[in-house]
Amino acid sequence: MVKGIPGFIFEFKHTKDINVDLDSLANSALKQIEDMKYDTELNDFGVEDIVKIGIAFRQKSAVVKRG
């Protein structure tokens, strides 16, 4: 059991398409974390504070969202 130490989950999305909205893509990264239940193993180990980060990027542009 881990007490007081937060867990972190990162999901990265990449696109080369300049028409894709990076904000929406970062939201879809967060949704994937939820849909795929990526936090299950951390929960099983007793990690209570889990920070979920969705990152969308294209070349040198990026959007980072916390869920």
N, C-alpha and C positions, 0 to 999 in steps of 0.2 A: 504494500500500500504506500502510495506517495502522497504526502501531505505538504501543502504549501507551495509546491512546485507546479506551475502551470504547464499544460501540454499545448503544443502548437501543431496545427494542421494547415498545410499550404497546398493549394491547388492552382496550377499554372495553366493558362490558356494562351495560345499564340495564334496570330493571324498575319497573313501577308496582305490581305484584302484591305485597301484603304477605305472601303465603304462600310466595314464592320465597326460598330460602336464599341469602343473598349469598355465603357461603363457597363453596358449590357453584358458583355463577355465576362467581366469580373463578377457580375451578379450570377451568371450561369455557373461560374466556378464555385461560388458559395452554395448554390443550389445542388451542385453535384456532391459536395461534401455532405450535405444533409441527406440527399436521396440515396447515396451509396453507404451511408452510416459509417463514415470513416472514423468516427469517434468511438466506436464500439470497443475496440481493443484498449484504448486509453481508459475508458470507463471501467472496463474489466479489471484494470490494474489499480483502480481507486483514484484516478486523477479526476478531480472535481472541477477544476478551473481549466477550460479548454478554449484557446483562442483560435478561431477559424479565419484564415486569410485567403481571399481570392485575388489572384494577380492575372491581369490580362495585358499582353504587350504586343507591340508591332514595332520592329526595328528599335529605335531609341525612345519610343513613347510607351508609357505604361500607366495603368490604373490599378491601385491597390485598395481593396475593400476588406473590412473586418466584419465578420458575422457573429 
